[in-house]
Amino acid sequence: MKVVAIGGGTGLSSVLTGLKNEYGKTIKRLTAVVTVTDSGGSSGILKKIYDIPAIGDLRNCLLALSNIENYFKRTIQHRFSKGDGLQGHPLGNLFLLALMETEGNILKAVKKASKILNLSGEIIPSTFDKVELVARFDDGVEIIGEENIVKYGILSKKRISDLRVVSERSKISVPRELINRIMTANLIIFGPGSLFTSIIPNVIIEDIRNSLKKSKAIKILIVNLLTQPGETDNFTASDHVKTFLKFSQLSKLNAVVLNTQIEKVKSIKRLMLAEGKFFVQPDIENITKLGIKVYGGKLLKKDTFLKHSPAKINRIILRIAKDYGII
Protein backbone atom coordinates (compact mmCIF):
# COMPACT_ATOMS: atom_id res chain seq x y z
CA MET A 1 0.00 0.00 0.00
CA LYS A 2 0.95 3.64 -0.41
CA VAL A 3 0.87 5.63 2.83
CA VAL A 4 1.01 9.37 3.52
CA ALA A 5 1.46 10.56 7.13
CA ILE A 6 0.80 14.25 7.82
CA GLY A 7 1.81 16.22 10.90
CA GLY A 8 4.85 17.46 12.76
CA GLY A 9 6.77 17.32 16.02
CA THR A 10 7.42 14.19 18.03
CA GLY A 11 3.96 12.74 17.34
CA LEU A 12 4.55 12.19 13.64
CA SER A 13 8.03 10.84 14.41
CA SER A 14 6.47 8.11 16.59
CA VAL A 15 4.14 7.02 13.77
CA LEU A 16 6.99 6.95 11.26
CA THR A 17 9.16 4.89 13.61
CA GLY A 18 6.46 2.22 13.65
CA LEU A 19 5.59 2.34 9.95
CA LYS A 20 9.25 2.17 8.99
CA ASN A 21 9.25 -1.54 9.92
CA GLU A 22 6.62 -2.21 7.24
CA TYR A 23 8.47 -0.33 4.50
CA GLY A 24 9.26 -2.66 1.62
CA LYS A 25 6.76 -5.20 2.97
CA THR A 26 3.12 -4.17 3.34
CA ILE A 27 4.05 -0.53 2.64
CA LYS A 28 5.27 0.05 -0.92
CA ARG A 29 5.61 3.83 -0.55
CA LEU A 30 5.82 5.83 2.68
CA THR A 31 5.66 9.64 2.60
CA ALA A 32 5.76 12.03 5.55
CA VAL A 33 4.34 15.52 4.98
CA VAL A 34 5.85 17.77 7.64
CA THR A 35 4.78 21.19 8.90
CA VAL A 36 7.30 24.06 8.71
CA THR A 37 5.47 26.72 10.74
CA ASP A 38 7.48 26.55 13.99
CA SER A 39 8.58 29.94 15.30
CA GLY A 40 10.38 29.07 18.54
CA GLY A 41 13.77 27.73 19.60
CA SER A 42 16.51 26.92 17.14
CA SER A 43 14.10 26.56 14.21
CA GLY A 44 12.60 29.97 14.88
CA ILE A 45 16.02 31.64 15.11
CA LEU A 46 17.30 30.09 11.87
CA LYS A 47 13.99 30.82 10.16
CA LYS A 48 14.33 34.52 11.00
CA ILE A 49 18.03 34.89 10.18
CA TYR A 50 18.03 32.94 6.91
CA ASP A 51 14.45 33.64 5.77
CA ILE A 52 13.66 29.92 5.45
CA PRO A 53 10.89 27.52 6.52
CA ALA A 54 11.25 26.03 10.00
CA ILE A 55 13.34 22.85 9.88
CA GLY A 56 13.17 21.28 13.36
CA ASP A 57 10.23 18.94 12.65
CA LEU A 58 11.88 17.89 9.39
CA ARG A 59 14.99 16.89 11.34
CA ASN A 60 12.98 14.73 13.76
CA CYS A 61 11.11 12.97 10.96
CA LEU A 62 14.26 12.35 8.95
CA LEU A 63 15.80 10.60 11.94
CA ALA A 64 12.63 8.56 12.53
CA LEU A 65 12.90 7.03 9.04
CA SER A 66 16.70 6.86 8.94
CA ASN A 67 18.79 3.70 8.97
CA ILE A 68 21.92 4.87 10.75
CA GLU A 69 23.65 3.90 13.98
CA ASN A 70 22.13 5.23 17.22
CA TYR A 71 25.30 7.13 18.11
CA PHE A 72 24.95 9.06 14.83
CA LYS A 73 21.31 9.85 15.63
CA ARG A 74 22.32 11.12 19.07
CA THR A 75 24.99 13.29 17.46
CA ILE A 76 22.53 14.82 15.00
CA GLN A 77 20.11 15.57 17.85
CA HIS A 78 22.87 17.04 20.05
CA ARG A 79 22.30 20.67 21.05
CA PHE A 80 25.41 22.78 21.54
CA SER A 81 25.73 23.89 25.16
CA LYS A 82 27.77 27.05 24.64
CA GLY A 83 29.05 29.47 22.04
CA ASP A 84 27.71 32.86 20.96
CA GLY A 85 25.15 32.19 18.24
CA LEU A 86 25.66 28.42 18.49
CA GLN A 87 24.24 27.58 21.91
CA GLY A 88 20.91 25.73 21.77
CA HIS A 89 21.12 24.70 18.12
CA PRO A 90 20.97 20.97 17.32
CA LEU A 91 23.62 19.77 14.88
CA GLY A 92 20.84 18.41 12.65
CA ASN A 93 19.36 21.87 12.11
CA LEU A 94 22.73 23.24 11.04
CA PHE A 95 23.22 20.19 8.81
CA LEU A 96 19.91 20.90 7.03
CA LEU A 97 20.70 24.60 6.80
CA ALA A 98 24.04 23.83 5.11
CA LEU A 99 22.28 21.52 2.64
CA MET A 100 19.72 24.22 1.84
CA GLU A 101 22.51 26.66 1.01
CA THR A 102 24.45 24.14 -1.10
CA GLU A 103 21.46 22.47 -2.81
CA GLY A 104 19.39 25.60 -3.42
CA ASN A 105 16.06 24.92 -1.67
CA ILE A 106 14.45 23.02 1.17
CA LEU A 107 13.09 20.12 -0.92
CA LYS A 108 16.47 19.41 -2.54
CA ALA A 109 18.10 19.67 0.90
CA VAL A 110 15.70 17.12 2.40
CA LYS A 111 16.23 14.75 -0.54
CA LYS A 112 20.01 14.95 -0.13
CA ALA A 113 19.70 14.44 3.63
CA SER A 114 17.48 11.42 2.95
CA LYS A 115 20.23 9.80 0.88
CA ILE A 116 22.88 10.52 3.49
CA LEU A 117 20.69 9.15 6.30
CA ASN A 118 19.49 6.16 4.24
CA LEU A 119 15.76 6.65 4.71
CA SER A 120 13.04 4.02 4.57
CA GLY A 121 10.54 6.32 2.85
CA GLU A 122 10.55 10.00 2.00
CA ILE A 123 10.03 13.34 3.72
CA ILE A 124 8.34 16.30 2.02
CA PRO A 125 7.90 19.73 3.64
CA SER A 126 4.34 21.06 3.37
CA THR A 127 5.60 24.18 1.59
CA PHE A 128 8.76 25.70 0.11
CA ASP A 129 7.93 29.06 1.67
CA LYS A 130 8.80 30.74 4.92
CA VAL A 131 5.37 30.80 6.53
CA GLU A 132 3.73 31.92 9.75
CA LEU A 133 0.65 30.78 11.61
CA VAL A 134 -1.98 33.41 12.36
CA ALA A 135 -4.66 32.54 14.91
CA ARG A 136 -7.81 34.41 15.82
CA PHE A 137 -9.13 33.69 19.29
CA ASP A 138 -12.76 33.82 20.35
CA ASP A 139 -12.16 37.24 21.93
CA GLY A 140 -11.36 38.62 18.46
CA VAL A 141 -7.60 38.98 19.06
CA GLU A 142 -5.25 37.86 16.25
CA ILE A 143 -1.81 36.52 17.12
CA ILE A 144 1.04 35.84 14.67
CA GLY A 145 3.60 33.07 15.18
CA GLU A 146 3.22 29.57 16.61
CA GLU A 147 5.09 30.32 19.82
CA ASN A 148 3.12 33.53 20.45
CA ILE A 149 -0.18 31.76 19.73
CA VAL A 150 0.45 29.17 22.41
CA LYS A 151 1.57 31.81 24.93
CA TYR A 152 -1.54 33.92 24.32
CA GLY A 153 -3.79 30.88 24.63
CA ILE A 154 -2.26 29.99 27.99
CA LEU A 155 -2.51 33.53 29.36
CA SER A 156 -5.94 34.44 28.00
CA LYS A 157 -7.66 31.06 28.47
CA LYS A 158 -9.41 31.74 25.15
CA ARG A 159 -9.97 29.22 22.37
CA ILE A 160 -8.74 29.44 18.79
CA SER A 161 -11.65 30.19 16.46
CA ASP A 162 -9.73 30.60 13.19
CA LEU A 163 -6.30 29.64 11.92
CA ARG A 164 -4.45 30.39 8.70
CA VAL A 165 -0.98 30.03 7.22
CA VAL A 166 0.47 33.14 5.58
CA SER A 167 3.57 33.92 3.54
CA GLU A 168 4.91 36.83 1.51
CA ARG A 169 3.55 35.14 -1.62
CA SER A 170 -0.03 35.66 -2.72
CA LYS A 171 -0.37 31.87 -2.77
CA ILE A 172 1.66 29.42 -0.72
CA SER A 173 3.78 27.13 -2.90
CA VAL A 174 3.45 23.38 -2.38
CA PRO A 175 5.80 20.70 -3.82
CA ARG A 176 4.23 18.90 -6.79
CA GLU A 177 5.44 15.57 -5.40
CA LEU A 178 3.35 16.20 -2.29
CA ILE A 179 0.13 16.59 -4.27
CA ASN A 180 0.97 13.49 -6.31
CA ARG A 181 1.57 11.43 -3.16
CA ILE A 182 -1.77 12.48 -1.67
CA MET A 183 -3.72 11.78 -4.86
CA THR A 184 -2.19 8.30 -5.31
CA ALA A 185 -2.21 7.21 -1.64
CA ASN A 186 -4.25 4.29 -0.32
CA LEU A 187 -4.03 5.48 3.28
CA ILE A 188 -3.59 8.98 4.74
CA ILE A 189 -2.78 9.40 8.42
CA PHE A 190 -3.13 12.69 10.32
CA GLY A 191 -1.27 13.09 13.60
CA PRO A 192 -0.77 12.50 16.41
CA GLY A 193 0.51 15.82 17.67
CA SER A 194 -0.59 19.27 18.72
CA LEU A 195 -3.84 19.87 16.86
CA PHE A 196 -3.46 23.56 16.04
CA THR A 197 0.32 23.78 15.62
CA SER A 198 1.35 20.39 14.15
CA ILE A 199 -1.59 18.89 12.27
CA ILE A 200 -3.99 21.61 11.10
CA PRO A 201 -1.25 23.92 9.67
CA ASN A 202 -0.67 21.36 6.91
CA VAL A 203 -4.29 20.81 5.92
CA ILE A 204 -5.32 24.47 5.72
CA ILE A 205 -2.83 25.22 2.94
CA GLU A 206 -5.10 25.59 -0.09
CA ASP A 207 -3.48 23.13 -2.52
CA ILE A 208 -3.07 20.47 0.17
CA ARG A 209 -6.64 20.89 1.41
CA ASN A 210 -8.04 20.63 -2.12
CA SER A 211 -6.04 17.50 -2.89
CA LEU A 212 -7.15 15.89 0.37
CA LYS A 213 -10.78 16.53 -0.54
CA LYS A 214 -10.29 14.83 -3.91
CA SER A 215 -8.22 11.92 -2.61
CA LYS A 216 -9.99 8.56 -2.43
CA ALA A 217 -7.59 7.28 0.24
CA ILE A 218 -8.77 5.91 3.57
CA LYS A 219 -8.27 8.78 6.03
CA ILE A 220 -7.29 8.27 9.67
CA LEU A 221 -6.88 10.77 12.52
CA ILE A 222 -4.72 9.72 15.47
CA VAL A 223 -5.86 11.79 18.44
CA ASN A 224 -3.17 13.23 20.70
CA LEU A 225 -2.57 11.57 24.07
CA LEU A 226 -2.73 14.82 26.02
CA THR A 227 -4.42 18.18 25.86
CA GLN A 228 -2.04 21.00 24.88
CA PRO A 229 -1.94 24.14 27.06
CA GLY A 230 -3.05 27.20 25.10
CA GLU A 231 -4.45 25.06 22.27
CA THR A 232 -6.76 22.24 23.33
CA ASP A 233 -7.39 22.76 27.03
CA ASN A 234 -10.40 20.64 28.11
CA PHE A 235 -10.75 19.09 24.62
CA THR A 236 -12.19 15.57 24.53
CA ALA A 237 -11.33 13.17 21.72
CA SER A 238 -14.51 14.15 19.85
CA ASP A 239 -13.57 17.83 20.19
CA HIS A 240 -10.30 17.02 18.40
CA VAL A 241 -12.19 15.22 15.63
CA LYS A 242 -14.80 17.94 15.12
CA THR A 243 -12.15 20.68 15.11
CA PHE A 244 -10.01 18.79 12.60
CA LEU A 245 -13.00 18.29 10.27
CA LYS A 246 -13.92 21.97 10.54
CA PHE A 247 -10.50 23.28 9.56
CA SER A 248 -9.63 20.61 7.00
CA GLN A 249 -13.07 20.92 5.39
CA LEU A 250 -13.12 17.16 4.89
CA SER A 251 -16.63 15.75 4.85
CA LYS A 252 -15.59 12.70 6.83
CA LEU A 253 -12.86 10.55 8.29
CA ASN A 254 -12.88 6.79 7.88
CA ALA A 255 -11.31 6.04 11.24
CA VAL A 256 -10.11 7.63 14.45
CA VAL A 257 -7.39 6.10 16.64
CA LEU A 258 -7.36 7.11 20.28
CA ASN A 259 -5.79 6.12 23.55
CA THR A 260 -8.00 4.61 26.25
CA GLN A 261 -5.19 4.07 28.76
CA ILE A 262 -5.62 6.72 31.46
CA GLU A 263 -2.61 6.25 33.72
CA LYS A 264 -2.93 6.96 37.44
CA VAL A 265 0.75 6.69 38.29
CA LYS A 266 1.72 9.53 40.66
CA SER A 267 4.92 10.42 38.80
CA ILE A 268 2.97 10.77 35.55
CA LYS A 269 0.25 12.87 37.20
CA ARG A 270 2.89 15.17 38.71
CA LEU A 271 4.53 15.64 35.30
CA MET A 272 1.19 16.40 33.66
CA LEU A 273 0.20 18.84 36.39
CA ALA A 274 3.54 20.66 36.10
CA GLU A 275 3.06 21.07 32.33
CA GLY A 276 -0.68 21.81 32.47
CA LYS A 277 -1.54 18.74 30.39
CA PHE A 278 -4.21 16.10 30.90
CA PHE A 279 -5.15 12.85 29.20
CA VAL A 280 -7.60 13.41 26.34
CA GLN A 281 -10.87 11.83 27.42
CA PRO A 282 -11.86 9.05 24.98
CA ASP A 283 -15.55 9.88 24.47
CA ILE A 284 -15.93 7.15 21.86
CA GLU A 285 -19.72 7.33 21.63
CA ASN A 286 -19.63 10.97 20.48
CA ILE A 287 -17.25 10.05 17.66
CA THR A 288 -19.27 7.05 16.48
CA LYS A 289 -22.30 9.35 16.30
CA LEU A 290 -20.40 11.19 13.55
CA GLY A 291 -20.33 7.97 11.52
CA ILE A 292 -16.64 7.38 12.16
CA LYS A 293 -15.20 4.02 13.20
CA VAL A 294 -13.11 4.22 16.37
CA TYR A 295 -10.03 2.12 17.07
CA GLY A 296 -9.23 2.50 20.75
CA GLY A 297 -6.55 0.87 22.83
CA LYS A 298 -3.76 1.19 25.36
CA LEU A 299 -1.33 3.13 23.23
CA LEU A 300 1.24 4.43 25.72
CA LYS A 301 4.87 3.52 25.26
CA LYS A 302 5.95 1.64 28.39
CA ASP A 303 9.49 2.92 28.88
CA THR A 304 8.81 6.64 28.49
CA PHE A 305 6.47 9.24 29.89
CA LEU A 306 3.40 10.02 27.86
CA LYS A 307 4.32 9.06 24.30
CA HIS A 308 2.59 6.86 21.77
CA SER A 309 4.05 3.42 21.29
CA PRO A 310 5.23 3.20 17.65
CA ALA A 311 4.66 -0.58 17.65
CA LYS A 312 1.09 -0.31 18.96
CA ILE A 313 0.21 2.47 16.50
CA ASN A 314 1.66 0.40 13.68
CA ARG A 315 -0.46 -2.62 14.61
CA ILE A 316 -3.65 -0.55 14.63
CA ILE A 317 -2.86 1.07 11.28
CA LEU A 318 -2.29 -2.37 9.72
CA ARG A 319 -5.57 -3.54 11.24
CA ILE A 320 -7.41 -0.59 9.69
CA ALA A 321 -5.77 -1.29 6.33
CA LYS A 322 -6.96 -4.91 6.52
CA ASP A 323 -10.47 -3.88 7.57
CA TYR A 324 -10.75 -1.63 4.52
CA GLY A 325 -9.24 -4.19 2.13
CA ILE A 326 -6.07 -2.24 1.37
CA ILE A 327 -3.80 -5.14 2.32
N, C-alpha and C positions, 0 to 999 in steps of 0.2 A: 504493500500500500504506500501511498504518497501522503506524508504528514507535514502540516505546517503548524508550528507552535508560536503563539504571539504573546508578547509581554515584555518583561524587563526585570531587573533586580535579581535577588537570590531565588525568588519563586520560580521563574522560568528556568534558571540554572538547574534546579532540582528536577524538573520535568525532563530536561534534556539529558541529565545524568542517567535517568532511568531508561529513556527511549534509546539512548546510544547503544545499549546492549542488544537492541533488536535491529540495528542498522545492518543492512546486508542480509537479513533473514526475512522477518515479516515486513520490515520497513525497507522499501526500495529507495525512497528519497525522503530525507529529513531536512526541513528548513526551519530555522528560527528567525522570526521577524522581531527585531529588538528596538525598543523605544530609545530616543536620543534627546529627551527633553530635560534631563537632569540639570539643575542649576547650582548644586551645592558641592562642597568638598573639592577634591582634585579635578573632577570632571568639569565643575563649574568654573574653576580658575582657568583651566586650559581652554575651555569654550570661549571665555571672555578675551583672553590674550590672543588666541590664534584665530578667532572668528570661525569656529568649527562646531559641528554637532557634538553633543556630550558622548563620551566614549567609555565610561565606566561600566555600563551594563553590557556593552559589546565585549569588553574584556572578560567579564564573568562568564558569559555564554560561550565564548571561544574556548575557555578553559574547561567548561563542562563537557564539550564535545571533543576535546583534544585527546590524543593518544601519546602522551609524553610522560616521563618519569615524575613521580610526586615531588621530588626535590626541585625539579624545574618549575612545576606549578607553584610551589611555595615561593620560589624566587620571583616569578612574575607577579605574584600577589604582594610581595614585600613592599611596605611603605617606608620610605627613607625617614629616619628619625631626626635628622638635623640637616642644616645647610640652607642658606638664604635662597629662597625660591625653589628649593628642592624638597624641603621637609613636608611630609604628608602625602607626597605623590607616590602611587604604586609604580613599580618598574613597568608593568604592563601598559599603563596609560602612556608613558613616555615612549614605549616600544611602538604603540599604535600611532602616536603622533609623528614619530620619525617616518613610519611607513606612509602616512598621509602626505608628508612633505616630499618623499622620494617617489611615490607612485602617482601622486596627482590628485586623488580624491578619496573619500572615505570608503567607497565600495571596493576600489582597487586595493586599498590598504587592508581591508578585511579579508579579501581573497588571498592576498600574499601571506597574511598572518595565518590563514587557514592551512596553507601549504606547509608553512614552517612548523605549525603545531600539529600537523597530521590529523585533521578533523574527520570524524565520522558524521558527515552531514555538512550543512552549510549555514552561514550566518549572513543575514541581510539587514542593514539598518532600515528603519521605516521611512527615512528620507535622507537625501543628500544635504539638506539645508541645515543651517544653524536655526533652531526653532525655540520658541518659548511657549510655555503653558500660560493661559490667561483664564482665571476662574472668576465667576460672579457668584457671590454668596447670597443667601436669601434675605440679607439686609440691604441688598443693592450694591454693595462694595465690590469693585473689581480689583484683583490682585494679579500681578505679573510675576512669573518665575515659580518653579516647583517648590523650592525651599521656602519662599515667602508665603505661598499658598498654604502650606502645612502650618507654618507659624501662625498665620492669621486665623486659621481654623481652630487651632488649639486655644488661642487667646480669646477669640470672639464667641466660641461655642456655636457658631452658625454652620449651616450646611451649604454645600456647593450646589447651586441650582443650574449653573451653565458652565461649560468648559470648552475651550477651543485652543487649537495650536496655530501660532502665527509665525511668520517669517518676513523677511524684507521683500520677498517675491510676492507677486499678486496671487500666485498659486504655488502651493508647496510641491516640490518635485519628488517623485517616488520612483525608485529603480524599476525598470521594466521587468526584470527577472522576478521581482516581488509579486507583481500582478499576475504574471504567468504561473507562479507557484500556487497562488491562491486559486486561480481558475482551474488548475489541473489537479488539485488536491482531492484525496478521498476523505481525509479527516483533518479538521482544523480545531486546534486547542487554544483556548484563551486562558491565560493565567497559569498558576496562582500568582498573587502579588498584590500590591497596593492598587485598589480599584481605580482611583482617580489619577494616580501618578505613574503607574506601570502598565496598566492594561488599556484603559480608555484612550490615552493619548495616541495609541496606534490606530484605533478604529474610527476616530473622528477626522482623520485626514481624508479628504474627499475621495481621492482615487482608490484608497484602500477600502473605505466604507462602501463605495459603489461596487467594487469587485467582490466583496464579501456578500453583498446582497444577491449578486448574480451567481455566485458559486453554489454548486450542487453538493458540496462536501457535507459530511456529517459534522455538526458543530457542537463543541463541548466547552462548557465553562467550568473551570476548577476554582471553587470558592476559597478565598484566603482562610487560613487557620484562625487568624486574630483580627479584631477590629484595629484600625489604624488611627491614632490620635490626630485630630484636625481634618480627617477625611471621612471615616466611616464609623464614628463613635455611635454606639447603640444599634448598629446595623445587624439585622439577622441575615441568615443565608438568603432568604427570599428578597430582602432589600437589595442585596448585591445583585441578584439576578434581574430584578426589575430595573435597577439603575443601569446595568449593562445594556439591557435591551433598549432602554430609552435613548442612550447616547449613541449606541451603534446603529440604531434604526433597523436592526434585524427584526423580522416578524416573529421569529422563534429560535429556540435552541433545541437540539435533539436530546441533549443530556446535560445534567449538572452533577459534578463530583464534589462531595463535601465531607468534611471530617465530623464524625460523631463521637470522637474520643475526647471527652471533657476531663482533663486531668485535675486531680485534687491534691497533688503533691505540693507541700508547703513551699519548697524552693522555687517551683514553677510559679506559684501564686504570688510569691514575693517579687519575682522578676517581672511578671505581668503588671503588678500594681505599681512598681517603680517606673515602668515605661508607659503606663496609662493604657495598656492593651488588655483585651478580654477575648476569650474564646467566642467565635462567631456561633450563635445559637442555630442548630440545624433544624429549622422549622420546615421539615420535609413536606408536610401536608400542604402548606401554602405554595410550594413550588409545583407539586403535582397538579394543583388546581389550575396552573398555567398551561397544562398539557405537556409538561416536560418530565422526562424520565429521570429519576434521581438514583445515583449510585453512591450510597453512603458507606462509611467504614472507618475503622481505626487507622488513621493515616499518619500519625506522628512517627517521626524517626526516633528510635529508641535511645541512641547514644548522644543525642544533642537536645538542647532546649528548643522546643517550639518550631520545628521545621518539618515539612512534608518528607515522608520517606520516598525516595526515588523509586525503590523497588515496588512499593505498594501502589504508587501512582501508575507505574508502568503496567502492573497486573490489571488494574481497573480499565486502563485505556485499551488494552488488548481484549478485555472482556466486552467492552462497548463495541469495538471493531467486529468481534465475532457476532454479537447480537444483531448488528446491522448488516451482516453479510459481506463485510469488506475483506475479511481474511477467512 
